[in-house]
Amino acid sequence: MIAKKPPLVAAAEWLTRKPVRARQKPQTLGVEAEHFAVAERSRLAGLLGAKFRITEAPGLLEQQRMVKDEDEIKVIRKAVLMGAALFDTALAHIRPGVAESEVAAEMEYAARKAGADGMSFETIIAAGGRSALPHGRASLARIPRAGFVVCDFGVILAGYCSDMTRTVYVGHPSRETAGFYQAVRDAQQAALEAVRPGVTAGEVDHAARNVLKKSGVGRYFTHSTGHGVGLEIHEAPRVASGQREVLRPGMVITIEPGAYVPGKWGVRIEDMVVVTEGGCEVLTPTSKELISI
């Protein structure tokens, strides 16, 4: 049905079309709170009046979407490969003096030329001191002559998202910076090895966090280890401390520990994986060796 009125108005009219019996209790209407703005809820309540009581519905769809079928995984594989190819574009344009936004623009242009529906999220290119910002979207800041550059990006293909992060170094890394990078890489590998059916998302997070703690940089890991990916860039399950969701074959998640020293530098390494019967398959094909530019 194509409604001639705003969707919220049309939905309210459809819901109130059924006649209400005298003294009938208000009907309960569940809404997806994660995707429903407060203003929209208030407007809908006004349109429905006393006939309905609006409440937050359980995440039934989110639970259903956690496990992907073979066709979905096939599309996600293609999205991951298309996204991974953009790293070569990034490497070709990351140079001292180039604006972060220029690198991001070249990557996004290449994605469109390759057939992507769009980017999964606003591309992150964060260089030098800005690499310490976990979500440092590409800015007009120029890439310095020396320092880490965090590249976090993904594409949407046939409606499904990809997500990956690689961190490179402009100049010659010192023993300290190389060691910092290796600590994050070891943490990511530990988390990857922890992914298997029957393990909780919290246990995977702990595997990464424990390695960083032993390396002496645990206090700089300020976000979760990963999240589900599918039709949306952030889906269930959340791979974070204390999460009790048990991993099952067919779940597609990111593994992306990072460490960020405020005002100094940051490193993050991220792969997408699919949980298999015997563990997990890493979908991201890109090397994780520290690249110096």
Secondary structure per residue as TSV (DSSP state, phi and psi in degrees):
chain	resnum	aa	ss	phi	psi
A	1	M	-	360.0	134.0
A	2	I	-	-105.5	112.0
A	3	A	-	-82.8	141.9
A	4	K	S	-88.0	-8.5
A	5	K	S	-109.5	167.5
A	6	P	-	-54.8	142.5
A	7	P	H	-52.1	-41.1
A	8	L	H	-65.0	-40.6
A	9	V	H	-66.8	-45.4
A	10	A	H	-61.8	-41.3
A	11	A	H	-64.6	-42.3
A	12	A	H	-63.6	-42.2
A	13	E	H	-63.7	-39.0
A	14	W	H	-65.8	-40.9
A	15	L	H	-67.8	-34.5
A	16	T	T	-92.2	4.9
A	17	R	T	-67.8	-31.8
A	18	K	S	-72.1	129.6
A	19	P	-	-64.1	145.1
A	20	V	-	-103.7	129.9
A	21	R	-	-76.5	154.4
A	22	A	T	-59.9	138.8
A	23	R	T	63.2	13.4
A	24	Q	-	-69.7	134.1
A	25	K	-	-67.3	150.4
A	26	P	-	-58.2	139.2
A	27	Q	E	-79.8	151.1
A	28	T	E	-93.7	129.1
A	29	L	E	-117.3	118.1
A	30	G	E	-89.8	137.2
A	31	V	E	-124.3	152.0
A	32	E	-	-80.9	97.9
A	33	A	G	-61.2	-30.2
A	34	E	G	-64.7	-22.4
A	35	H	G	-123.0	19.4
A	36	F	-	-127.4	113.9
A	37	A	-	-69.2	153.7
A	38	V	H	-60.0	-41.3
A	39	A	H	-64.0	-38.9
A	40	E	H	-65.3	-41.2
A	41	R	H	-62.3	-43.0
A	42	S	H	-64.0	-40.9
A	43	R	H	-66.0	-42.3
A	44	L	H	-63.4	-41.1
A	45	A	H	-60.6	-39.4
A	46	G	H	-66.3	-37.0
A	47	L	H	-71.5	-34.8
A	48	L	H	-83.4	-27.3
A	49	G	G	68.4	-148.3
A	50	A	G	-82.5	-0.1
A	51	K	G	-72.9	-23.7
A	52	F	E	-131.6	150.0
A	53	R	E	-114.3	119.0
A	54	I	E	-88.7	132.0
A	55	T	E	-139.7	164.0
A	56	E	E	-78.3	123.8
A	57	A	-	-83.9	150.6
A	58	P	-	-66.2	156.3
A	59	G	-	-77.4	64.5
A	60	L	H	-65.1	-45.6
A	61	L	H	-66.5	-39.9
A	62	E	H	-60.5	-40.7
A	63	Q	H	-65.1	-41.7
A	64	Q	H	-64.5	-36.3
A	65	R	H	-82.0	-9.0
A	66	M	T	-61.8	-40.0
A	67	V	B	-99.0	120.0
A	68	K	-	-90.6	147.1
A	69	D	-	-87.9	178.1
A	70	E	H	-61.7	-39.1
A	71	D	H	-65.7	-40.2
A	72	E	H	-64.7	-44.3
A	73	I	H	-63.3	-34.6
A	74	K	H	-62.3	-43.4
A	75	V	H	-68.3	-40.8
A	76	I	H	-62.5	-39.3
A	77	R	H	-55.9	-46.1
A	78	K	H	-64.3	-40.3
A	79	A	H	-63.9	-40.9
A	80	V	H	-63.4	-43.8
A	81	L	H	-66.0	-40.3
A	82	M	H	-64.2	-42.7
A	83	G	H	-65.1	-41.7
A	84	A	H	-61.4	-33.2
A	85	A	H	-62.8	-22.7
A	86	L	H	-70.9	-18.2
A	87	F	H	-64.1	-34.9
A	88	D	H	-62.7	-37.8
A	89	T	H	-64.2	-41.9
A	90	A	H	-61.0	-45.8
A	91	L	H	-61.9	-31.5
A	92	A	H	-73.6	-17.4
A	93	H	H	-118.7	-10.8
A	94	I	-	-76.0	110.3
A	95	R	-	-147.3	151.5
A	96	P	T	-55.9	134.6
A	97	G	T	93.0	-15.4
A	98	V	-	-82.2	137.9
A	99	A	B	-71.0	143.6
A	100	E	H	-55.1	-40.9
A	101	S	H	-64.7	-29.4
A	102	E	H	-67.3	-42.0
A	103	V	H	-63.0	-45.8
A	104	A	H	-61.3	-41.3
A	105	A	H	-63.5	-41.3
A	106	E	H	-63.8	-39.7
A	107	M	H	-66.3	-42.9
A	108	E	H	-69.3	-34.6
A	109	Y	H	-65.7	-43.4
A	110	A	H	-62.9	-37.1
A	111	A	H	-63.6	-44.3
A	112	R	H	-64.0	-41.2
A	113	K	H	-64.6	-30.1
A	114	A	H	-79.6	-10.4
A	115	G	T	108.0	11.0
A	116	A	-	-67.7	146.1
A	117	D	S	-66.7	-29.7
A	118	G	E	166.1	-170.9
A	119	M	E	-91.4	147.5
A	120	S	S	-65.8	-28.8
A	121	F	S	-164.5	172.9
A	122	E	-	-67.5	122.9
A	123	T	-	-57.5	134.5
A	124	I	E	-101.6	116.8
A	125	I	E	-128.4	107.8
A	126	A	E	-127.1	115.1
A	127	A	E	-113.6	153.3
A	128	G	G	60.5	-132.1
A	129	G	G	-61.6	-26.9
A	130	R	G	-73.0	-14.7
A	131	S	G	-66.4	-15.7
A	132	A	G	-79.2	-3.4
A	133	L	S	-93.2	110.7
A	134	P	T	-55.7	-30.7
A	135	H	T	-122.8	46.9
A	136	G	-	-79.2	84.9
A	137	R	B	-57.3	149.6
A	138	A	-	-53.1	130.8
A	139	S	-	-123.7	-173.9
A	140	L	S	-81.0	-1.3
A	141	A	-	-61.6	142.2
A	142	R	B	-87.5	143.8
A	143	I	-	-68.6	127.1
A	144	P	-	-74.0	174.2
A	145	R	S	-73.1	-19.9
A	146	A	S	-149.9	140.3
A	147	G	E	141.8	167.3
A	148	F	E	-72.8	151.2
A	149	V	E	-130.5	114.8
A	150	V	E	-88.6	126.5
A	151	C	E	-119.8	108.5
A	152	D	E	-123.2	121.2
A	153	F	E	-159.9	167.9
A	154	G	-	-172.8	165.2
A	155	V	E	-124.2	162.3
A	156	I	E	-108.5	126.2
A	157	L	E	-131.7	122.3
A	158	A	T	52.3	34.4
A	159	G	T	90.6	-11.2
A	160	Y	E	-105.0	143.8
A	161	C	E	-95.7	156.1
A	162	S	-	-126.0	163.0
A	163	D	-	-158.0	128.4
A	164	M	E	-153.6	156.6
A	165	T	E	-137.5	136.3
A	166	R	E	-133.0	146.9
A	167	T	E	-119.5	127.4
A	168	V	E	-116.3	169.3
A	169	Y	E	-123.5	128.2
A	170	V	E	-91.0	123.5
A	171	G	S	100.6	-154.8
A	172	H	-	-112.2	114.2
A	173	P	-	-65.2	141.0
A	174	S	-	-81.6	174.4
A	175	R	H	-61.1	-37.3
A	176	E	H	-65.9	-47.6
A	177	T	H	-68.8	-38.1
A	178	A	H	-64.2	-39.7
A	179	G	H	-66.6	-37.5
A	180	F	H	-63.0	-44.7
A	181	Y	H	-61.7	-43.7
A	182	Q	H	-64.3	-34.2
A	183	A	H	-62.3	-42.5
A	184	V	H	-67.6	-40.3
A	185	R	H	-63.6	-41.7
A	186	D	H	-63.7	-38.6
A	187	A	H	-65.3	-40.4
A	188	Q	H	-66.3	-40.2
A	189	Q	H	-64.7	-39.1
A	190	A	H	-63.3	-40.0
A	191	A	H	-67.3	-41.3
A	192	L	H	-58.9	-42.6
A	193	E	H	-69.9	-19.4
A	194	A	H	-84.3	-15.2
A	195	V	-	-76.6	119.0
A	196	R	-	-168.1	159.1
A	197	P	T	-58.1	141.4
A	198	G	T	93.2	-16.3
A	199	V	-	-86.4	145.1
A	200	T	B	-83.3	156.6
A	201	A	H	-60.5	-33.9
A	202	G	H	-65.7	-33.5
A	203	E	H	-68.3	-36.8
A	204	V	H	-64.9	-43.9
A	205	D	H	-59.6	-42.2
A	206	H	H	-62.8	-37.4
A	207	A	H	-59.6	-43.0
A	208	A	H	-71.0	-44.5
A	209	R	H	-64.1	-36.0
A	210	N	H	-66.0	-40.2
A	211	V	H	-64.5	-43.9
A	212	L	H	-65.1	-36.3
A	213	K	H	-63.6	-44.7
A	214	K	H	-65.8	-27.3
A	215	S	T	-81.9	-5.2
A	216	G	T	86.9	9.4
A	217	V	-	-122.4	16.9
A	218	G	G	-58.1	-33.7
A	219	R	G	-68.0	-13.7
A	220	Y	G	-94.0	1.4
A	221	F	-	-92.9	103.4
A	222	T	-	-111.9	9.4
A	223	H	S	-138.3	-178.6
A	224	S	-	-76.9	166.1
A	225	T	S	-78.3	-22.9
A	226	G	E	177.6	-171.4
A	227	H	E	-162.8	161.9
A	228	G	E	-71.7	154.9
A	229	V	-	-136.9	142.1
A	230	G	S	-170.8	-119.0
A	231	L	S	-68.0	-22.3
A	232	E	S	-119.7	155.3
A	233	I	S	-72.4	-28.9
A	234	H	S	-121.2	111.5
A	235	E	E	-130.1	169.4
A	236	A	E	-70.9	148.5
A	237	P	E	-88.0	158.6
A	238	R	E	-91.9	123.6
A	239	V	E	-94.3	88.9
A	240	A	-	-146.3	168.5
A	241	S	T	-58.2	130.7
A	242	G	T	82.9	-4.4
A	243	Q	-	-73.4	130.6
A	244	R	-	-103.9	4.3
A	245	E	-	-61.8	127.5
A	246	V	B	-86.8	130.6
A	247	L	-	-70.3	141.2
A	248	R	-	-132.4	151.7
A	249	P	T	-55.5	136.3
A	250	G	T	100.8	-13.5
A	251	M	B	-72.1	138.0
A	252	V	E	-115.3	119.5
A	253	I	E	-133.6	163.9
A	254	T	E	-99.5	151.8
A	255	I	E	-124.5	108.1
A	256	E	-	-144.8	60.2
A	257	P	-	-66.4	155.7
A	258	G	E	-152.9	166.9
A	259	A	E	-141.6	136.7
A	260	Y	E	-138.7	116.1
A	261	V	E	-95.9	110.0
A	262	P	T	-50.9	130.0
A	263	G	T	74.9	-1.1
A	264	K	T	-118.1	-69.2
A	265	W	E	-165.2	169.0
A	266	G	E	-150.8	154.7
A	267	V	E	-139.2	134.6
A	268	R	E	-140.9	141.5
A	269	I	-	-130.2	127.9
A	270	E	B	-137.4	132.0
A	271	D	E	-124.4	156.1
A	272	M	E	-99.2	138.5
A	273	V	E	-133.4	154.7
A	274	V	E	-113.8	131.2
A	275	V	E	-72.0	129.7
A	276	T	-	-113.6	177.5
A	277	E	S	-62.7	-31.8
A	278	G	S	-107.5	2.5
A	279	G	S	159.3	-112.2
A	280	C	E	-153.9	158.6
A	281	E	E	-115.3	123.9
A	282	V	E	-78.3	120.1
A	283	L	-	-84.8	-30.4
A	284	T	-	-74.4	122.2
A	285	P	-	-90.2	-3.6
A	286	T	-	-80.2	138.7
A	287	S	-	-58.8	150.2
A	288	K	-	-112.6	12.8
A	289	E	S	-63.6	144.0
A	290	L	-	-69.1	118.7
A	291	I	-	-97.3	128.3
A	292	S	B	-103.9	133.4
A	293	I	-	-113.5	360.0
